[in-house]
Amino acid sequence: QVQLVESGGGLVQPGGSLRLSCAASGTISNRYTMGWYRQAPGKQRESVAGITSGGMTNYADSVKGRFTISRDNAKNTVYLQMNSLKPEDTAVYYCYLQRAIWNDYYWGQGTQVTVSS
């Protein structure tokens, strides 16, 4: 089993920044992908960014150039630095971890990000 604990959400003004963190624990192995999805009210959950254990990253077009995903393998932690935030970034952000060996997914509890003046 894997447990994910998220932190860093909150309220920020448009143009501001936030940094989300997600720490994983449990049976992980050294080959896994971590990342973030988000879900806004009335909308489907969408992928935001992901990073493999080798450091390869991917981003949604809507966040490219504004968000940066990174990870600390020693701490099994992934970070999402969000800059130039827009009201449309308002959503609950969910961390995920995919284990390569078992090809299964685990999810965090979600953290609210609200961008508003």
N, C-alpha and C positions, 0 to 999 in steps of 0.2 A: 504494500500500500504506500501511497504517496500523499503527503499533506502540503498544501500551499497556503502561505500566509501573506496577504497583501497589505500594503500601507502606502500612504502618501496622497490620497485623494483629498478633495476639498473644494472650496469656492475661490475662484480667481477672476479677476477682471479680464476683459478681452485684451489680447496682446501680452498677457502675463505668462508665467511659466509654472509648471509643477513637475515633480519627479515621483514616479510610482516605483515601488519596489515589490518584489515577490520572492520570498524565500521558500525553498523546497526542502523537505525532509522525508526520510523513509527509504524504500528500496528503489534506487534511481539508476544505478550503473553509470558509466561514463559516456554513454551515447544517448543523448536526448535533446529534443528541441523544446525551447520555451518561448513564450510570447504572450501577446495580448489580443483579446477581442474586446469589442464594446457593443453595448446595446442602448439605444436611445428610446425614450417612450414611444410606443406605437410603431417601432421599427424592428427589423430583424437584426439578430446579432451579426456583426461584421468583423472580419479580421483587420487588425490594426498593424501589427508588426510581429515578426518572429525571428529567432536566431538559433542556429544549430550549435551543437557542441563544438564544431569546427570554426564557428564564428561567422558563417554565412548568414546574411540578413535579408529580409524582405519587408516591404512596406506597402500599405495601401496608398494609392495615388493621392488621396485626399490629405495625407499627412507627410508625404515626402518633402524633405527640406525643412520640416518643422519639428518632427519627432526623431529621436535617436534611441535605438534599443541597444543595450549592452548587457554583458553577463560577467559574473565572477564565478568561475567554475569551482574554485576552492570553497566558496560559500554556498554553492548551488543557488545562486540568486540572480535574478534578471531585473534590469532597470529599464524604465521608459522615461526618458527626458522629453518633456513636452514644452516646446517654446511657441511663441506667437499664437497662443490659443485663441480659438474663435468660439462664438456661441454654439455653432454646430458641432463642436467637439464635446458638448455636454452629453454625458452618458454614464452608465455604470460600466466600469472597465474590469474585465475578468482576465486573470492570469491563467495560462494553461501550461501543462507539461506533457509532452508526448515521449514515451519511452520507445526507443528504436527496437529493442530486443522483443518486446511484447506487443509493440504497435498499439498501445492503449493511451488514453488521454485522461488527465486529471485536471480539475478546475479549482480555482480559488473561489472565495465567497463573494467577490466583487467589491469594488470601491467606487464611490460616487465622485465624479468630476463634474463640477458645474462652472460654466464660464458665463458670467453675467456682470453687468455694471450696476 
